């Protein structure tokens, strides 16, 4: 049996790997095992390289469309086999050595009064057409005689075996001829993403040893024995695609006609069937030119170890640094210098890089992380040739475990603060105060603008209870648009995307109080057409206004005064009109009940005269109100025209 050995493994961060394996053999066909879940990735990415004269002919595999499994191997195994062989000719050997030949009809269950167990009978028809009933408990062998049913039983057993081994599928690789050859097969497959893990060994106040480790897991179907391994941080685009299942296209169904429309032939007619010429057999596909295995040239950029100064504590690397590092604009490649062996189902930690780096020990306080204590931290600089990926980091102080943290991604040349221990000798109390104050008004186009300054002050008390001087970096939230008030701040500050950082040196056994003042300016604007007269007076007091702006604002003020008077007049006239209308309605009601003769006639005539006068008065007031409202509309238009001139 030909066994392909994995000789190179390339792992990527997004959960795929590129496996390369090879084998030497002379056979024309070989089986290549692939996990069923990775079958599609293999078929859409595989590459076959051949050293020899043979050409690749095909890669064949079982499709998902096959016969259904009819054997019930979990319960009714015997009866399900009888169902498969139903109608076949069989030889049955009983336990007492007798042989019965016949055609298998089926089976039946019989209930027995004396026995608790149900009896199973196998029914045969012999050569004399006699129906035979055989107790299944007395049957030793059942052998199908006909080749068709023998093949059917074999197919069912093959399907049963495949159902038990459904996690692995053997792909059959065929070549054009036999003969010695070296075949290299490489393909993409799903593999667990390799994980970064870091170690930092603190040597003194300014130096540390940095180690990069990686966790690699082999969950493929093959062992990796003495394989070249490469770990890459790049993220090539990859996806799943069902290429192995047959692509069955739905076609429209056309109902066949019940009559062909052919007339009945008379005896005089002559009919000859035209024979269609059969197409020539299709020639077998010929593979392309031989694929010779290409030799690749590698260029590696080594990261050299830095000389470490002699200090009271020295760290010796416990594992061999074993990776060549190649950095590109897209990714970083770690090529292990020595072959690696990881059996299937195993994981391994591999040391990729170890070097001396500069560091500074600090304490960093963030109220959201811990309300009363800062974290002890180290600030490290990435002086390697590659960016550090996100991953857990363990800190050791003079060889002893000190704490852990999650290292965020650190591009090369940048620094990062890594907190790893709660510093309980320092107690911090933080309070926050806010205040808003109007600092000015202005005219901006057609708008009245008020400007405010919003102050947010953080007060911190840092109580250093130990006998050593401590450096504490205090982080306070960076609110939207806020800035540090540099005129009032008395300590060194820096800005991050989310925080303001203040660096404070705290004396031993002392209480230090600081304030971190922040501020922002905000503005609120209102259209001049809708502000009050008091706000308009405030604008007219501004020294920054131009003469034209002052004239326009005064005109607007005068027009608004006229508008106010007209509004008051309209309200007065409308009230009078309502009162007159009520009197008019009352007189109208009185006239309706008075007759036209005698004293009532005289009274009725006076009411009619009064009603006519009231009607003329109401018409006059309605006309006046319409004129006043029209004037109001013109006033609003005049105001907006004046605003356009600002």
C-alpha positions as CSV (number, residue, x, y, z in Angstrom):
1,X,0.0,0.0,0.0
2,X,1.4,3.4,-1.0
3,X,1.6,5.8,1.9
4,X,2.0,9.6,1.3
5,X,4.1,11.2,4.0
6,X,3.6,14.9,4.9
7,X,6.8,16.7,4.3
8,X,5.8,20.4,4.6
9,X,3.1,22.2,6.6
10,X,2.1,25.9,6.1
11,X,-0.3,27.2,8.6
12,X,-2.3,30.5,8.4
13,X,-4.0,32.5,11.0
14,X,-7.5,32.2,9.7
15,X,-7.9,28.4,10.1
16,X,-6.5,26.8,7.0
17,X,-3.3,25.1,6.1
18,X,-1.4,24.0,3.1
19,X,-0.2,20.4,3.3
20,X,2.5,19.0,1.1
21,X,3.1,15.2,1.0
22,X,5.0,12.8,-1.3
23,X,5.4,9.1,-2.1
24,X,7.5,7.0,-4.4
25,X,5.8,4.1,-6.2
26,X,5.4,2.3,-9.6
27,X,1.6,1.6,-9.5
28,X,-0.7,3.1,-12.0
29,X,-3.3,3.9,-9.4
30,X,-2.9,5.0,-5.7
31,X,-5.4,5.9,-3.0
32,X,-5.0,9.3,-1.2
33,X,-7.0,9.6,2.1
34,X,-8.8,12.9,2.7
35,X,-11.1,13.9,5.5
36,X,-14.7,14.1,4.1
37,X,-15.1,17.6,5.6
38,X,-12.0,18.7,3.7
39,X,-12.8,17.0,0.4
40,X,-14.1,20.1,-1.3
41,X,-11.0,22.1,-0.3
42,X,-8.8,19.4,-1.7
43,X,-10.7,19.2,-5.0
44,X,-10.6,22.9,-5.6
45,X,-7.0,23.6,-4.6
46,X,-4.9,20.4,-5.1
47,X,-1.7,20.4,-7.0
48,X,0.1,17.3,-8.2
49,X,3.7,17.3,-9.2
50,X,5.4,14.3,-10.8
51,X,9.0,13.3,-11.1
52,X,9.0,10.7,-13.8
53,X,7.6,10.0,-17.3
54,X,4.0,9.3,-16.2
55,X,1.3,11.9,-16.6
56,X,-1.7,12.5,-14.3
57,X,-4.8,10.9,-15.7
58,X,-7.6,11.6,-13.2
59,X,-8.6,11.9,-9.6
60,X,-11.7,9.8,-8.9
61,X,-13.9,9.6,-5.8
62,X,-17.3,8.3,-4.7
63,X,-20.0,10.8,-5.0
64,X,-22.7,11.3,-2.4
65,X,-25.3,9.8,-4.8
66,X,-25.2,6.0,-4.2
67,X,-27.5,3.2,-3.2
68,X,-29.2,3.6,0.2
69,X,-28.1,1.4,3.0
70,X,-30.8,-1.3,3.4
71,X,-29.1,-3.4,6.1
72,X,-30.2,-2.5,9.6
73,X,-26.9,-3.2,11.4
74,X,-28.1,-1.8,14.8
75,X,-31.2,-4.0,15.4
76,X,-32.9,-6.1,12.7
77,X,-29.7,-7.2,10.9
78,X,-30.9,-10.7,9.9
79,X,-34.4,-9.7,8.7
80,X,-33.0,-6.7,6.7
81,X,-30.6,-9.1,4.9
82,X,-33.5,-11.3,4.2
83,X,-35.3,-8.3,2.7
84,X,-32.3,-7.6,0.4
85,X,-32.2,-11.3,-0.8
86,X,-36.0,-11.6,-1.1
87,X,-36.9,-13.4,-4.4
88,X,-33.4,-14.9,-4.8
89,X,-32.4,-18.6,-4.9
90,X,-30.6,-19.6,-1.8
91,X,-28.9,-22.6,-0.1
92,X,-29.8,-22.8,3.6
93,X,-27.8,-25.0,5.9
94,X,-29.4,-26.0,9.2
95,X,-27.7,-26.6,12.5
96,X,-28.2,-30.4,12.1
97,X,-26.3,-30.3,8.8
98,X,-29.2,-30.5,6.4
99,X,-29.2,-28.4,3.2
100,X,-32.4,-26.8,1.9
101,X,-32.5,-25.2,-1.6
102,X,-35.3,-22.9,-2.8
103,X,-36.4,-19.4,-3.6
104,X,-36.5,-17.1,-0.6
105,X,-40.0,-15.6,-0.3
106,X,-39.7,-13.8,3.0
107,X,-40.3,-14.2,6.7
108,X,-43.0,-13.9,9.3
109,X,-43.3,-13.6,13.1
110,X,-45.4,-16.1,15.0
111,X,-46.7,-15.7,18.5
112,X,-46.3,-18.8,20.7
113,X,-48.5,-19.5,23.7
114,X,-46.0,-21.5,25.5
115,X,-43.0,-19.3,24.8
116,X,-42.5,-15.7,25.7
117,X,-40.2,-15.0,22.8
118,X,-41.7,-14.3,19.4
119,X,-40.8,-17.0,16.8
120,X,-39.3,-16.0,13.4
121,X,-40.0,-18.3,10.4
122,X,-38.2,-18.1,7.0
123,X,-40.4,-19.0,4.1
124,X,-39.0,-20.8,1.0
125,X,-40.5,-22.3,-2.2
126,X,-38.5,-25.4,-3.3
127,X,-38.1,-26.9,-6.8
128,X,-41.4,-28.8,-6.4
129,X,-43.3,-25.6,-5.6
130,X,-43.6,-26.7,-2.0
131,X,-43.8,-23.9,0.6
132,X,-41.3,-24.5,3.4
133,X,-41.3,-22.9,6.9
134,X,-37.9,-22.9,8.6
135,X,-37.3,-21.8,12.2
136,X,-34.7,-19.1,12.1
137,X,-33.2,-20.4,15.3
138,X,-32.3,-23.6,13.4
139,X,-30.6,-21.9,10.5
140,X,-26.8,-21.9,10.4
141,X,-26.0,-20.5,6.9
142,X,-27.9,-18.6,4.2
143,X,-26.0,-18.4,0.8
144,X,-27.4,-16.6,-2.3
145,X,-26.8,-18.7,-5.4
146,X,-27.4,-16.1,-8.1
147,X,-24.6,-13.7,-9.0
148,X,-26.9,-10.7,-9.1
149,X,-27.9,-11.1,-5.4
150,X,-24.4,-12.0,-4.4
151,X,-23.3,-8.6,-5.9
152,X,-26.2,-6.8,-4.3
153,X,-25.2,-8.2,-0.9
154,X,-21.6,-7.2,-1.5
155,X,-22.7,-3.6,-2.4
156,X,-24.7,-3.3,0.7
157,X,-21.8,-4.5,2.8
158,X,-19.5,-1.9,1.1
159,X,-22.0,0.8,1.8
160,X,-22.1,-0.3,5.4
161,X,-18.3,-0.1,5.7
162,X,-18.3,3.4,4.1
163,X,-21.0,4.5,6.5
164,X,-18.7,3.4,9.4
165,X,-15.7,5.3,7.9
166,X,-17.6,8.4,6.7
167,X,-15.0,10.7,8.2
168,X,-12.3,9.7,5.7
169,X,-12.6,9.3,1.9
170,X,-10.0,7.7,-0.3
171,X,-9.5,9.5,-3.6
172,X,-8.1,7.4,-6.4
173,X,-5.2,9.1,-8.3
174,X,-4.6,7.5,-11.7
175,X,-1.6,8.0,-14.0
176,X,-1.2,7.2,-17.7
177,X,1.3,4.4,-17.1
178,X,3.1,2.3,-14.5
179,X,6.8,2.9,-13.7
180,X,8.8,4.4,-10.9
181,X,7.9,8.0,-10.1
182,X,7.9,10.4,-7.2
183,X,4.5,12.1,-6.7
184,X,4.0,15.3,-4.6
185,X,0.5,16.1,-3.7
186,X,-0.3,19.5,-2.0
187,X,-3.6,21.0,-1.1
188,X,-5.5,23.4,1.2
189,X,-7.3,22.0,4.2
190,X,-9.1,23.2,7.3
191,X,-6.7,23.2,10.3
192,X,-6.9,25.0,13.6
193,X,-5.4,28.5,13.4
194,X,-2.0,28.7,15.1
195,X,-2.0,30.8,18.2
196,X,0.7,33.2,19.5
197,X,1.9,33.0,23.0
198,X,4.5,35.2,24.6
199,X,7.0,35.1,27.5
200,X,8.8,38.2,28.9
201,X,11.6,37.5,31.4
202,X,12.4,40.7,33.3
203,X,16.2,41.0,33.9
204,X,16.4,44.4,35.5
205,X,14.8,47.8,35.3
206,X,15.6,48.4,31.6
207,X,16.1,44.9,30.0
208,X,14.0,41.9,29.4
209,X,14.0,38.7,27.3
210,X,11.2,38.4,24.8
211,X,10.0,35.0,23.5
212,X,7.4,34.3,20.9
213,X,5.8,30.8,21.0
214,X,3.1,29.3,18.8
215,X,0.6,26.6,19.5
216,X,0.1,24.2,16.6
217,X,-2.6,21.5,16.4
218,X,-2.7,18.6,14.0
219,X,-6.2,17.4,13.5
220,X,-5.7,16.1,10.0
221,X,-5.8,12.4,9.0
222,X,-2.0,12.0,8.8
223,X,1.0,12.3,11.1
224,X,3.5,15.0,10.5
225,X,6.8,13.3,10.9
226,X,10.0,15.4,10.3
227,X,8.0,17.9,8.3
228,X,9.1,21.4,7.4
229,X,6.8,23.8,9.1
230,X,6.0,27.4,8.2
231,X,3.7,29.7,10.2
232,X,2.3,32.7,8.4
233,X,0.4,35.7,9.9
234,X,-1.2,36.6,6.5
235,X,-4.9,36.3,5.8
236,X,-5.4,35.1,2.3
237,X,-9.0,35.0,1.2
238,X,-10.4,31.5,1.4
239,X,-13.9,30.0,1.4
240,X,-15.9,26.8,1.3
241,X,-17.4,25.6,-1.9
242,X,-19.3,22.4,-2.7
243,X,-17.4,21.1,-5.8
244,X,-17.6,17.3,-5.0
245,X,-21.4,16.9,-5.1
246,X,-22.9,16.3,-8.6
247,X,-24.4,19.5,-9.9
248,X,-27.9,18.5,-11.0
249,X,-29.7,21.2,-13.0
250,X,-33.5,21.2,-12.8
251,X,-35.0,21.0,-16.2
252,X,-38.5,21.7,-17.2
253,X,-40.8,18.7,-17.5
254,X,-42.6,18.3,-20.8
255,X,-45.6,16.0,-20.8
256,X,-45.3,13.4,-23.6
257,X,-48.3,13.3,-25.9
258,X,-50.8,10.4,-25.6
259,X,-51.0,10.2,-29.4
260,X,-48.2,10.7,-31.9
261,X,-50.4,12.0,-34.7
262,X,-49.4,9.2,-37.1
263,X,-52.1,8.0,-39.5
264,X,-52.9,4.3,-39.9
265,X,-51.0,3.0,-42.9
266,X,-52.8,1.3,-45.8
267,X,-51.6,-2.0,-47.3
268,X,-50.3,-0.1,-50.3
269,X,-48.0,2.1,-48.2
270,X,-44.4,1.2,-47.7
271,X,-42.6,2.0,-44.5
272,X,-38.9,1.7,-43.7
273,X,-37.4,2.7,-40.4
274,X,-34.4,5.0,-40.9
275,X,-31.5,3.9,-38.8
276,X,-29.5,6.7,-37.1
277,X,-25.8,6.4,-37.4
278,X,-24.2,5.9,-34.0
279,X,-21.5,8.4,-33.1
280,X,-18.0,7.1,-32.9
281,X,-16.7,6.3,-29.4
282,X,-15.2,9.3,-27.6
283,X,-11.4,9.2,-27.3
284,X,-10.0,9.1,-23.8
285,X,-8.8,12.4,-22.6
286,X,-5.0,12.8,-22.6
287,X,-3.3,14.6,-19.8
288,X,-1.1,17.6,-20.5
289,X,2.7,17.8,-20.4
290,X,4.6,16.1,-17.6
291,X,4.7,18.1,-14.4
292,X,8.2,18.2,-13.0
293,X,8.7,19.1,-9.4
294,X,10.0,22.7,-9.3
295,X,12.8,23.4,-7.0
296,X,12.2,26.6,-5.0
297,X,14.9,29.0,-3.8
298,X,14.4,30.3,-0.3
299,X,15.7,33.5,1.1
300,X,15.5,34.0,4.8
301,X,16.0,37.1,6.9
302,X,17.4,35.9,10.2
303,X,16.8,37.7,13.5
304,X,20.1,37.6,15.3
305,X,20.2,37.3,19.1
306,X,21.4,40.5,20.8
307,X,24.2,40.4,23.3
308,X,23.0,40.5,26.8
309,X,24.8,42.5,29.5
310,X,25.8,40.7,32.6
311,X,23.2,41.3,35.3
312,X,22.5,39.8,38.7
313,X,19.9,37.6,37.0
314,X,20.7,35.9,33.7
315,X,18.1,34.0,31.6
316,X,19.1,31.1,29.4
317,X,16.7,30.1,26.7
318,X,15.2,26.7,27.5
319,X,14.4,25.8,24.0
320,X,16.2,26.2,20.7
321,X,15.2,29.3,18.7
322,X,14.2,27.5,15.5
323,X,12.6,29.9,13.0
324,X,13.8,32.0,10.1
325,X,11.7,35.1,9.7
326,X,10.6,36.7,6.5
327,X,8.7,39.9,6.6
328,X,6.6,41.3,3.7
329,X,4.1,44.0,3.4
330,X,1.3,41.4,3.6
331,X,2.5,39.0,6.3
332,X,5.2,37.5,8.4
333,X,6.5,34.0,7.7
334,X,8.2,31.9,10.4
335,X,10.0,28.9,8.8
336,X,11.1,26.4,11.3
337,X,14.8,25.6,10.9
338,X,14.5,22.0,11.9
339,X,11.9,19.4,10.9
340,X,8.9,19.1,13.3
341,X,6.9,15.9,14.2
342,X,3.3,16.3,15.4
343,X,1.1,13.2,15.3
344,X,-2.5,13.5,14.3
345,X,-4.6,14.4,17.3
346,X,-1.6,16.1,19.0
347,X,-0.7,19.8,19.6
348,X,2.7,21.3,20.2
349,X,4.3,24.6,21.3
350,X,7.1,25.8,19.1
351,X,9.6,28.6,20.0
352,X,9.8,31.0,17.0
353,X,11.9,33.9,18.3
354,X,13.9,34.9,21.4
355,X,15.7,38.2,21.9
356,X,16.6,41.0,24.3
357,X,14.3,44.0,24.3
358,X,14.2,47.3,26.3
359,X,11.5,47.8,28.9
360,X,10.4,50.2,31.6
361,X,8.5,49.2,34.8
362,X,5.6,51.5,35.6
363,X,2.2,51.5,37.4
364,X,-0.9,52.3,35.5
365,X,-4.3,53.3,37.0
366,X,-7.6,53.1,35.3
367,X,-10.8,53.4,37.4
368,X,-12.8,51.3,35.0
369,X,-10.3,48.4,35.4
370,X,-9.8,48.7,39.2
371,X,-11.4,51.3,41.4
372,X,-8.7,51.7,44.0
373,X,-5.4,50.2,42.9
374,X,-3.2,50.6,39.8
375,X,-1.7,47.7,37.9
376,X,2.0,47.1,37.8
377,X,3.0,47.0,34.2
378,X,6.0,47.0,31.9
379,X,6.3,49.2,28.8
380,X,8.0,47.3,26.0
381,X,9.1,48.3,22.6
382,X,8.8,46.0,19.5
383,X,12.3,46.1,18.1
384,X,11.8,42.9,16.1
385,X,11.4,42.9,12.3
386,X,7.8,41.9,12.5
387,X,4.5,43.0,14.2
388,X,3.4,41.1,17.2
389,X,0.0,39.4,16.9
390,X,-2.6,39.5,19.6
391,X,-2.1,36.7,22.2
392,X,-1.5,35.9,25.9
393,X,1.7,37.0,27.5
394,X,3.2,35.7,30.8
395,X,5.6,38.0,32.8
396,X,8.4,36.6,34.9
397,X,10.3,38.7,37.4
398,X,13.8,37.4,38.2
399,X,12.8,34.0,37.0
400,X,9.6,33.8,39.1
401,X,6.0,34.0,37.7
402,X,4.7,37.5,38.1
403,X,1.5,37.7,36.2
404,X,-0.3,37.5,32.8
405,X,-1.9,39.8,30.3
406,X,-3.3,39.9,26.8
407,X,-0.9,41.5,24.4
408,X,-2.7,43.5,21.7
409,X,-1.2,43.7,18.2
410,X,2.0,45.8,18.3
411,X,3.4,46.9,15.0
412,X,7.2,46.9,14.7
413,X,8.8,50.0,16.2
414,X,5.9,50.8,18.5
415,X,5.6,50.6,22.3
416,X,2.8,49.0,24.4
417,X,2.1,49.0,28.1
418,X,1.4,45.5,29.5
419,X,-0.3,45.4,32.9
420,X,0.1,42.1,34.8
421,X,-0.2,42.6,38.5
422,X,-2.4,44.6,40.9
423,X,-0.1,47.0,42.9
424,X,-1.7,46.8,46.4
425,X,0.8,49.2,48.0
426,X,-0.7,52.1,46.1
427,X,-4.3,53.3,46.7
428,X,-5.9,55.7,44.3
429,X,-9.1,57.7,44.8
430,X,-10.6,59.4,41.8
431,X,-13.5,62.0,41.6
432,X,-15.0,63.8,38.7
433,X,-16.7,67.2,38.5
434,X,-18.3,68.9,35.5
435,X,-19.4,72.5,34.9
436,X,-20.7,74.5,31.9
437,X,-20.4,78.2,31.4
438,X,-21.5,80.6,28.6
439,X,-18.5,82.5,27.4
440,X,-19.8,84.6,24.5
441,X,-22.4,85.4,21.9
442,X,-21.9,86.1,18.3
443,X,-23.7,86.7,15.0
444,X,-23.1,84.1,12.3
445,X,-25.0,84.8,9.1
446,X,-28.7,84.6,10.0
447,X,-28.1,82.9,13.4
448,X,-27.6,84.0,16.9
449,X,-24.8,81.9,18.4
450,X,-24.1,81.2,22.1
451,X,-20.7,79.7,22.9
452,X,-20.1,77.6,26.1
453,X,-17.1,76.1,27.7
454,X,-17.6,72.7,29.3
455,X,-15.1,71.8,32.0
456,X,-14.6,68.2,33.2
457,X,-12.1,67.9,36.0
458,X,-10.6,64.6,37.4
459,X,-9.3,64.8,40.9
460,X,-6.9,62.0,42.0
461,X,-5.4,61.2,45.4
462,X,-2.5,58.7,45.2
463,X,-1.4,57.2,48.4
464,X,2.0,55.4,48.2
465,X,2.2,53.1,51.2
466,X,5.6,51.5,50.4
467,X,9.1,52.6,51.0
468,X,10.0,53.1,47.3
469,X,9.4,55.9,44.9
470,X,6.7,54.9,42.4
471,X,5.8,56.2,38.9
472,X,2.1,56.0,38.3
473,X,0.4,56.6,35.0
474,X,-3.2,57.7,35.6
475,X,-5.7,57.1,32.7
476,X,-8.9,59.1,32.6
477,X,-11.6,58.7,30.0
478,X,-11.3,60.8,26.9
479,X,-14.7,62.2,26.2
480,X,-15.8,63.3,22.8
481,X,-14.1,66.6,21.7
482,X,-12.5,67.2,25.1
483,X,-8.9,68.4,25.3
484,X,-6.4,68.7,28.1
485,X,-6.3,72.2,29.6
486,X,-2.5,72.6,29.2
487,X,-2.6,76.0,31.0
488,X,-3.8,74.3,34.2
489,X,-2.2,70.9,34.1
490,X,1.0,70.5,36.1
491,X,2.1,67.0,35.1
492,X,3.3,65.3,32.0
493,X,0.3,64.1,29.9
494,X,-0.2,62.1,26.7
495,X,-3.2,61.2,24.6
496,X,-4.4,57.8,23.4
497,X,-7.5,57.1,21.3
498,X,-9.6,56.5,24.4
499,X,-7.8,58.0,27.4
500,X,-5.7,60.9,28.7
501,X,-2.6,59.7,30.5
502,X,-0.9,61.7,33.3
503,X,2.5,60.5,34.5
504,X,3.1,61.2,38.2
505,X,6.2,60.4,40.3
506,X,5.1,59.6,43.9
507,X,7.4,59.9,46.8
508,X,7.7,57.0,49.3
509,X,5.1,57.0,52.2
510,X,3.3,60.0,50.8
511,X,-0.1,61.2,49.6
512,X,0.0,63.0,46.2
513,X,-3.0,65.0,44.9
514,X,-3.3,66.1,41.3
515,X,-6.0,67.4,39.0
516,X,-6.4,66.6,35.3
517,X,-8.5,69.4,33.8
518,X,-10.2,68.8,30.4
519,X,-12.5,71.1,28.4
520,X,-14.3,71.5,25.2
521,X,-16.1,74.4,23.5
522,X,-19.7,74.0,22.2
523,X,-22.0,76.3,20.4
524,X,-25.8,76.6,20.2
525,X,-27.3,78.6,17.3
526,X,-30.8,79.9,16.8
527,X,-32.3,81.7,13.8
528,X,-32.6,85.5,14.4
529,X,-36.1,85.3,13.1
530,X,-37.2,83.3,16.1
531,X,-35.2,84.9,19.0
532,X,-36.6,87.2,21.6
533,X,-36.1,91.0,21.6
534,X,-33.8,90.6,24.6
535,X,-31.5,88.4,22.6
536,X,-31.7,90.9,19.7
537,X,-30.6,93.7,22.2
538,X,-27.7,91.5,23.3
539,X,-26.5,91.2,19.7
540,X,-26.8,95.0,19.2
541,X,-24.4,95.5,22.1
542,X,-21.6,93.5,20.4
543,X,-18.5,95.5,19.5
544,X,-17.6,93.1,16.7
545,X,-20.6,94.0,14.5
546,X,-20.2,95.9,11.3
547,X,-22.2,99.1,10.7
548,X,-24.3,97.4,8.0
549,X,-25.1,94.5,10.4
550,X,-26.1,97.0,13.1
551,X,-28.4,98.9,10.6
552,X,-30.1,95.6,9.5
553,X,-30.6,94.4,13.1
554,X,-32.1,97.8,14.0
555,X,-34.5,97.6,11.1
556,X,-35.5,94.1,12.0
557,X,-36.1,95.3,15.6
558,X,-38.3,98.2,14.4
559,X,-40.2,95.9,12.0
560,X,-40.7,93.3,14.7
561,X,-42.1,96.1,16.9
562,X,-44.6,97.0,14.2
563,X,-45.4,93.4,13.9
564,X,-46.1,93.1,17.6
565,X,-48.5,96.2,17.4
566,X,-50.3,94.7,14.4
567,X,-50.7,91.4,16.2
568,X,-52.2,93.2,19.2
569,X,-54.5,95.2,16.9
570,X,-55.7,92.1,15.1
571,X,-56.4,90.4,18.5
572,X,-58.4,93.5,19.5
573,X,-60.4,93.8,16.3
574,X,-61.1,90.0,16.3
575,X,-62.5,90.3,19.9
576,X,-64.7,93.2,18.9
577,X,-65.9,91.3,15.8
578,X,-66.8,88.3,17.9
579,X,-68.8,90.5,20.3
580,X,-70.7,92.3,17.5
581,X,-71.4,88.9,15.8
582,X,-73.0,87.6,19.0
583,X,-75.2,90.8,19.2
584,X,-76.1,90.3,15.5
585,X,-77.1,86.7,16.2
586,X,-79.3,87.8,19.2
587,X,-81.1,90.5,17.2
588,X,-81.7,88.0,14.3
589,X,-83.4,85.6,16.7
590,X,-85.6,88.4,18.1
591,X,-86.7,89.5,14.7
592,X,-87.9,86.1,13.8
593,X,-90.5,86.1,16.6
594,X,-91.9,89.7,16.0
595,X,-94.7,90.5,13.6
596,X,-94.8,93.4,11.2
597,X,-97.8,95.3,12.6
598,X,-98.5,97.5,15.7
599,X,-95.9,98.1,18.4
600,X,-94.2,94.8,17.6
601,X,-93.8,96.1,14.0
602,X,-92.1,99.3,15.2
603,X,-89.8,97.3,17.4
604,X,-89.0,94.9,14.6
605,X,-88.1,97.8,12.3
606,X,-85.7,99.2,14.9
607,X,-84.1,95.7,15.3
608,X,-83.7,95.5,11.5
609,X,-82.1,98.9,11.3
610,X,-79.7,97.9,14.2
611,X,-78.9,94.6,12.5
612,X,-78.0,96.3,9.2
613,X,-75.7,98.7,11.1
614,X,-74.0,95.8,12.9
615,X,-73.6,94.0,9.6
616,X,-71.8,97.0,8.0
617,X,-69.6,97.3,11.1
618,X,-68.6,93.6,11.0
619,X,-67.8,93.8,7.3
620,X,-65.6,96.8,8.0
621,X,-63.8,95.0,10.8
622,X,-63.3,91.8,8.6
623,X,-61.8,93.9,5.9
624,X,-59.5,95.6,8.4
625,X,-58.3,92.3,9.8
626,X,-57.6,91.0,6.3
627,X,-55.5,94.1,5.6
628,X,-53.6,93.7,8.9
629,X,-52.9,90.0,8.2
630,X,-51.7,90.9,4.7
631,X,-49.4,93.4,6.3
632,X,-48.1,90.8,8.7
633,X,-47.2,88.5,5.8
634,X,-45.3,91.4,4.1
635,X,-43.5,92.1,7.4
636,X,-42.3,88.5,7.7
637,X,-41.1,88.7,4.1
638,X,-39.3,92.0,4.8
639,X,-37.5,90.4,7.9
640,X,-36.3,87.4,5.8
641,X,-35.1,89.7,3.1
642,X,-33.1,91.7,5.7
643,X,-31.7,88.4,7.1
644,X,-30.4,87.5,3.6
645,X,-28.4,90.7,3.7
646,X,-26.5,89.8,6.9
